[in-house]
């Protein structure tokens, strides 16, 4: 049963029953009062009883309509979030969130600041639509074997946080779907292949290119070759949605640098931004689309909604 159906059922079986019980109880009280006062001709008593009856009936009606309005607001508020992650409409669905893991000299597993913020935004969104947190499994990419990653990507709802340089699962997705994506990250052709070694130079650059026989750069971070995230004044990124062989949802949130990762998550968790890109898609595209964006940065972990610019959004053919 969908969350909307569950909520409607709750309204009908819980709230309305309480209203009816309260109404019956108040009517019984009024009947008893009428019986007690009998056929009194005292106009003051009659007016008091009549006024009390009117007030009680109006209070019950007001409470009932307030509850229905709150239910409507609830649905309206959460509809955009359900559009961003359709599986949240069903509380029986499960989702795997796979985070980039960053090499650490201390031996502890780390992820980027943008990835961590993106995770927090997504989990908060799940809570806001009452999606069961017991159905959410979150791990670093290297927690799984290659076979497990392929199985998850092919058969489960998945959210991949982080680009192909540091998230093995994202890299597997890009390798498998490269030809069907209009936009991809530019490959660093001047370094050896380091697809399986995160401790060497990055295999992909932060630049996003148009994926064709004659690729051209669409957007890239500013400065164009940042040495670390604190230098970034503008970042860019991709949001990719596809379905797998099981009909489940795969969502990729990838940035040029770490700020782009949480901005990608913002596009998928903020009601205003969801409405902006959702209305640009045809109904047939909602399960297969790609968004390319850029945004000026006010510090590594801050910006404003109006600074996020969607450069293009389109449905995917394959």
SULCORMO-V885146 format. One record per backbone hydrogen bond with DSSP energy under -1.0 kcal/mol. NH is the residue of the N-H (numbers start at 1). CO is the residue of the C=O. E is the energy in kcal/mol with one decimal. If there is no record, write none. Layout:
nh->{NH;NH}
co->{CO;CO}
e->{E;E}
This chain:
nh->{3;6;7;8;9;10;11;12;13;14;15;16;18;19;20;21;22;23;24;25;26;27;28;29;30;31;32;33;34;35;36;37;38;46;47;48;49;50;51;52;53;54;55;56;57;58;59;60;61;62;63;64;65;66;67;68;69;70;71;72;73;74;75;76;77;78;79;82;83;84;85;88;89;90;93;95;96;97;98;99;100;101;102;116;117;118;119;120;121;122;123;124;125;126;127;128;129;130;131;135;136;137;139;141;143;144;149;150;151;152;153;154;155;156;158;159;160;161;162;167;171;172;173;174;175;176;177;180;181;184;186;188;189;197;205;208;209;210;211;212;218;219;222;231;232;233;234;235;237;238;239;240;241;242;244;246;247;250;251;252;253;254;256;262;263;264;265;266;267;269;270;274;275;276;277;278;279;281;285;288;289;290;291;292;293;294;295;297;298;302;307;308;309;311;312;314;316}
co->{89;2;3;4;5;6;7;8;9;10;10;11;14;15;16;17;18;19;20;21;22;23;24;25;26;27;28;29;30;31;32;33;34;42;43;44;45;46;47;48;49;50;51;52;53;54;55;56;57;58;59;60;61;62;63;64;65;66;67;68;69;70;71;72;73;74;75;78;79;80;81;85;86;87;90;135;157;137;159;139;161;166;110;112;113;114;115;116;117;118;119;120;121;122;123;124;125;127;126;132;133;95;97;99;140;141;145;146;147;148;149;150;151;152;249;96;251;98;253;163;167;168;169;170;171;172;173;177;178;209;207;203;187;194;186;219;184;216;182;210;208;208;234;228;229;222;222;295;293;254;291;252;289;250;248;154;244;242;158;240;160;238;236;258;259;260;261;262;263;266;266;270;271;272;273;274;275;278;282;285;241;314;239;312;237;309;235;233;302;299;304;305;294;292;292;290;288}
e->{-1.3;-2.4;-2.7;-2.6;-2.5;-2.3;-2.5;-2.6;-3.0;-2.4;-1.0;-2.4;-2.0;-2.5;-2.8;-2.5;-2.7;-2.9;-2.8;-2.3;-2.5;-2.6;-2.3;-2.1;-2.5;-2.7;-2.4;-2.3;-2.7;-2.4;-2.3;-2.4;-1.2;-2.0;-2.6;-2.3;-2.4;-2.5;-2.8;-2.5;-2.1;-2.1;-2.5;-2.4;-2.2;-2.3;-2.3;-2.2;-2.2;-2.7;-2.5;-2.1;-2.6;-2.4;-2.0;-1.9;-2.4;-2.5;-2.1;-2.1;-2.6;-2.3;-2.2;-2.5;-2.7;-1.8;-1.4;-2.0;-1.9;-1.7;-1.9;-2.3;-1.9;-1.6;-1.7;-2.6;-2.8;-3.0;-2.5;-2.5;-1.1;-1.5;-2.8;-2.4;-2.4;-2.4;-2.3;-2.1;-2.2;-2.2;-2.6;-2.1;-1.9;-2.3;-2.0;-1.9;-1.2;-1.5;-2.8;-1.7;-1.4;-2.6;-2.1;-2.0;-1.5;-1.2;-2.6;-2.4;-2.2;-2.6;-2.8;-1.9;-1.4;-2.4;-3.1;-2.7;-3.2;-2.5;-2.9;-1.8;-2.2;-2.4;-2.2;-2.7;-2.7;-2.1;-2.2;-1.1;-1.2;-1.9;-2.7;-3.2;-1.1;-1.6;-3.3;-3.1;-3.0;-2.7;-3.3;-1.2;-3.1;-1.4;-2.3;-1.4;-1.5;-3.8;-1.4;-2.7;-1.8;-2.9;-2.2;-2.0;-2.9;-2.3;-1.8;-1.0;-2.1;-3.2;-2.5;-2.9;-2.9;-2.4;-3.0;-1.1;-1.8;-1.9;-1.7;-2.1;-2.1;-1.2;-2.2;-2.6;-2.3;-1.7;-2.2;-2.8;-1.7;-1.4;-1.8;-1.6;-1.6;-2.2;-2.9;-2.7;-1.9;-2.1;-2.8;-3.1;-2.9;-1.4;-1.8;-1.7;-3.0;-1.9;-1.6;-1.8;-2.3}
